[in-house]
Amino acid sequence: MTTALVTGANRGIGRHLALELLARGATVYAAARRPDTLDLPGAKAIALDITDPAAVAAAADLAGDVDLLVNNAGISTGATLLGDLDGVRAEMDVNFWGTLSMVRAFAPVLAANGGGAVVNVSSALSWFAYPGSGAYAVSKAANWNMSNALRLELAGQRTQVTSVHLGLADTDMTAGFDGDKLSPAVVATRVLDGVEAGDLEVVVDDWSAMVKASLAKDPREFYAQFLTA
């Protein structure tokens, strides 16, 4: 982790991942759709919309020394699968297609630099859904299994692929949600510690671990709280 590119680095978890990488001595390319919103002294600012293929290709050309790609950029529109299809498509465009576009563009860069690592910031919602979360949950489930597939496809070039899963962190995205929230700084530390340890999944909190464990059980047990008789 000597040279990293972090998407969505202007706020929340992405900003703290960039800060923690800088603190660990890494060179950091901080990417955001609006680089003027970045507040990361010491980082190299990049204008990047991960849904724009030309912008993604330009970032890969510019950051040719990267050995760690952190795909943190994501959106949550609140769209349901039977509601606004534009919202569903927007979430898939960013959370799945945009992330995949970044990996496809940077895979040759990582290979040239010894293999390196890819970190895909996903969610506990990769493994469940709750009312009103349909599009986000589906996009993060796709993001999670994309990491599993990419891990196999990139093994030959010795690129580690790590998927990150957590519940609520104290960010702008979760401002409207009640409940205990993790500090983004704590999330960043646990993620990077996991990457350094070679973890293929970083399950950040106990809530996410409980959700993952529930997959081995009858789904009626987990979803009883949402379903009526």
Summary of the structure (lengths in Angstrom):
residues: 229
radius of gyration: 17.1
end to end distance: 51.4
largest distance: 56.9
contacts: 754
relative contact order: 0.13
helix: 48%
strand: 15%
